[in-house]
Amino acid sequence: MSLEIKGITKKFGAFVANDSIDLQVNNSEILAILGENGAGKSTLMNVVYGLLQADSGEILVDGKKVKINSPADALAVGIGMVHQHFMLVPVFTVAENIVLGHEQSQSGVLTLTEAKIRIKKIADEFKFAIDPDALIENLPVGVQQRVEIIRALMYDAKVLILDEPTAVLTPQETDELLNMMRILKSKGTSIIFITHKLREVKAVADKIVVIRRGKVVGNVQPSTSQEELASLMVGRAVDLEVNKSMSSRGSTVLNIQDLSIYDGSGRSIVSKLSFEIKAGEILAIAGVQGNGQSEIARAIMNLEPHVSGSIKINNAEILGNSVHESIKSGIAFIPESRELDGLIGTFSIAENLILNTHDEAPFASFGQISKSAVIDNAKARVEEFDIRAQSVDDHTNSLSGGNKQKVVLARELSRDVKLVVASQPTRGLDVGSIEFVHERLLAERTSGRAILLISTELDEVVALADRIAVIYRGEILGIVEPSVSREKLGLMMAGVK
Amino acid sequence: MFRRLESFRKAALLPFLAFVFAFFIGGVIIALSDSEVLANIKSPGKFLTSFGAKIGNSYLAIFQGSIYDVNLARGESFFKGFYPLSDTVVNATPLILAGLAVALAFKSGLFNIGAQGQFIFGAIAASYVGFKFEFSPVMHITLALLAGIIAAGIYGGIVGLLKAKTGAHEVIVTIMLNYIATFFILWILKTEAFLRPGSINPIAPEVKESAQLPLFLGEDLRIHFGIFIALLAAVFVWWLLNKSTLGFKFRAVGANANAAKTAGISTGFVTFTTMFICGALAGLGGAVQVLGTNHALSAEIGSSYGFDAITVALLGRATVTGTVLAAFLFGALQTSGLNLLSVTGTPFEIVQVIQALIVLFIATPALVKYIFRIKKEVSEKSIAAKGWNG
C-alpha cells in the first residue's frame, strides 16, 4: 500500500505547525521523518492518524483520496500508529490489551481464544517473541512496544507510523526494533519512522524527509552524512564531535565506598558500590535505564531514604545529611526529570533560579526576599546561559525543553560547587541544546570540578567521559576507558563481563 | 501596571460570572418557591409580572438587609441607613480570618478542612483569658488574642506534625479534629472552670470589659475593631506569601513538592509551619469573634464559619484579595437573610442555596464558560490541593 500526503497545512492560531507538507511512502518502504523537537513531526502524524484535522491538503491511499477524521477511519484504510507513550492498560494481559475496543464475547463472556491464535500467528510470521498471557506491567518497555505493533498489525495496518519509538529503548532493544522494522518491511508493510536520532535513520531508512519549523527542508538518501543531516535538521552547521581537551586531574573530590541503596520494602537497588572522582574528571555511569544509576545520584543528594555505606566530599562524610546540607557542601545537581524535580513550572524563571539559594544573601535579608536582587541575578544568568525567554518573569512551563534545562544548569553551575551530578542531562533535548549541555559540562571539567555523568546514551558517555563505569543490576561491572569498543560496552550493559 | 490589571481581570472574571449566574438561578428558585407566583401560572402575563416582581423584591431585600436600608435612614440621618453594612462587616470578620486559614494552606498544597475546629479552640482560649484574668485594656486584649492564636496554632500544628511524620492525610485528620473540637467545647462549657457561678447553662462568663474589642462607630452599631485585626492579618498573609522566604518555601512545596525537596526545602517543616500558621489564623478568628461580637463563649460560637471559610477561600481562588472580597460577600448574604425573610417571606435558607450555587459554578468553569460563551483566555489555574495519593 502506498500513502501520499499532499500540501498538508495545520495551524494553531497564528502558529503554523505544518506548512504545506508533501511526502510519500511506498509499499515495502521505510520512510524516516527527521526533525528536532517541535519541528512539527508529531502534528503531521496526528493529522494522518485522524487525531487532528488539517486546515488544507489531502491524503491519498493507493492514489485514491481518503478522508480521515478519526483513528477509526485511519485503521479502516490501513494506517496504524504506535505512540511515543504507550496506550496500554498495565494490569491487563497482552491479549486483553490487543483486543481492547474490539472484544469478542460468547453469551456475554469475553473470549480471547481466537485473539490469542491470531496473536500467535502474527508473532510467528514476523518472528516476534510474545506471551499473550503476560501482564503488561511485568514486561520490559521494548516488549510493550512490540505489543503495540502487534495490535496495529492485528487490525490490518499496512502503513505503520512509529512516533519516536526508540526514545524509551535501551541500545539492545533499539537494535531489536530496527530488526523488526526490516522484517515488517520484507513482508510488505510500509513504515513511517519518526525520530531525531541520526544513527537509527541511517541504519534503517530507505529515504529520509527532514522537517524544520513545519516545512520539508530536505528529501535525502540514507547515504547522506550525519553532519549533513544534522545541519539540515537544525538549520546551521553542527559540530557533532565533542572537542575534549586534556585536563589536569586534582585531588579526589567524591569518594563513595560500599554504597548500598534499598527500596521501601528492603529490596536492594544498589549493592556495595565503590568509586571515586577527582577534580577535573568526568566519570560516567553507563547502563540501561533502571539499573540503579538514578538512585546513586539521588543518594549523593541525600534524597534516598534507605542508604548505607559512605559518601565523602573532600574527605568529609555527607551521607545522612539533609538535602539542604548536601547542596551546601558544594554539589550541583541536574536531576533526571527537569519538569518533575528540577523546576517549578508555575514559578518564574527568576524564582526558579533561586530555588535552592532563596534564603541566602543577596536574595534574602531578615526573612524577606529582595526582588531586585532576584531579578538582577536572573538577568545575568539568562544572558550568560543564553536562555531564550521574553522576560525573566515568564513561567518555566512556557519554555522549550532546552531552555528549561538551561535554567537548571544556570542555577546549579552558578553556585560555588566542587561536584556536578548530572543525571540524564540531555534526555529529550534537541541537537542544539545537547551541544550546549556538553560544552558546558566540559567547561566545568576544565575549571577543575569533578563531574558524575549518568547517562543511557552511549554516544554521550563515550564522547564526554574520562572513565566509564558500567552498571548492571545495581553493581558496577567494571570501569573502562572511553576508547573501549562499543560492542564491549553494549555487552557490559547487558550484564556480560 | 497594565499587565497587573489584565491579570486581575482574568482572575476575577470567572468568580464574577459564577456569582452573576448563581444569583440568576437563585432568583428563579426564590420565585418558583413562592405560592403566590405559582398561583398565577395559568395566565402567562400575570405570572411573568409576579415572577419578576418577586425576584426584584427579594434582591432589594438582600441589598437593604446587608448594605443600605433607606427605611432606617428615613427621618433620621443618612448615615443610619448604613446600619446593615455594620453587621455585614461583623459577619465578614471571622470569615476573613478563617478563609485566610484555608487559602494559605492551599498555597502550600494542603487542604485545611479544619478551620472550624481551630476557630473553636481559639475562641475557647481567648474567652478563658478574657474572663479569668484582670489586665489593663490593651494588655488584656493582646494576651487574650495571643492565647487564641497559640492554642489554635498548636491545634493546627498537630495536623502538620502528623502529616509530616506519619504521612497521615490532612483532610482526614482535620475532619476528625473538627469532631473533637465540637464535642470538646460542649464538655468544657459544663466544667467548673467555664460555668457561670450558680448556673448550669453551658455558657461561659462574659469576657471582662478590658478584654472586649472596642466598638468604634458608637454604641448602636455592632462594628468593632476586629475588622482591622482581620485586615491586618490579610496584609500579613499577603506579605508572607509574596515577600518572605518562608512563603517562598510554602509556594514551592505547594506548586511542586518534588522540586522543592530536591532544592533542599524540607517539606515536613513547610507542612508543619503552614498548618501552625493556618491554625493561628483561624484561632484568631475565634478569638475576635468571642472578644468582639459574642463576648460570652457558647457551643454555637463557631457557627459554620470554619466550613464557610472553605467556600470563601475557593471563591477567592485562594488569593488574599479574593478571599477578603469573598468573605465580605458571604458576610453580606448572611446578614441579609433575616431581612429577606421578614420582607418577602423567602426562607432564610435560600441564601445558603445561592452560596452553594456560586461555589458549584466556580467548581465547573467549563459550564460557566459555555453559558457565557467565553473563549479559552480565562486562566484555568486550579487550586493546588492534592488528591488522596498526593
Chai-1 contact restraints between the chains, C-beta under 6 A:
chainA,res_idxA,chainB,res_idxB,connection_type,confidence,min_distance_angstrom,max_distance_angstrom,comment,restraint_id
A,V323,B,G264,contact,1.0,0.0,6.0,A-B,restraint_1
A,H324,B,G264,contact,1.0,0.0,6.0,A-B,restraint_2
A,I327,B,G264,contact,1.0,0.0,6.0,A-B,restraint_3
A,P335,B,T262,contact,1.0,0.0,6.0,A-B,restraint_4
A,L340,B,N258,contact,1.0,0.0,6.0,A-B,restraint_5
A,D341,B,N258,contact,1.0,0.0,6.0,A-B,restraint_6
A,D341,B,A259,contact,1.0,0.0,6.0,A-B,restraint_7
A,D341,B,T262,contact,1.0,0.0,6.0,A-B,restraint_8
A,L343,B,A259,contact,1.0,0.0,6.0,A-B,restraint_9
A,I344,B,A252,contact,1.0,0.0,6.0,A-B,restraint_10
A,I344,B,A255,contact,1.0,0.0,6.0,A-B,restraint_11
A,I344,B,N256,contact,1.0,0.0,6.0,A-B,restraint_12
A,I344,B,A259,contact,1.0,0.0,6.0,A-B,restraint_13
A,T346,B,A255,contact,1.0,0.0,6.0,A-B,restraint_14
A,L355,B,A263,contact,1.0,0.0,6.0,A-B,restraint_15
A,N356,B,A263,contact,1.0,0.0,6.0,A-B,restraint_16
A,N356,B,G264,contact,1.0,0.0,6.0,A-B,restraint_17
A,H358,B,T245,contact,1.0,0.0,6.0,A-B,restraint_18
A,H358,B,F248,contact,1.0,0.0,6.0,A-B,restraint_19
A,D359,B,T245,contact,1.0,0.0,6.0,A-B,restraint_20
A,A364,B,T245,contact,1.0,0.0,6.0,A-B,restraint_21
A,G367,B,S244,contact,1.0,0.0,6.0,A-B,restraint_22
A,G367,B,T245,contact,1.0,0.0,6.0,A-B,restraint_23
A,Q368,B,K243,contact,1.0,0.0,6.0,A-B,restraint_24
A,Q368,B,S244,contact,1.0,0.0,6.0,A-B,restraint_25
A,I369,B,T245,contact,1.0,0.0,6.0,A-B,restraint_26
A,I369,B,F248,contact,1.0,0.0,6.0,A-B,restraint_27
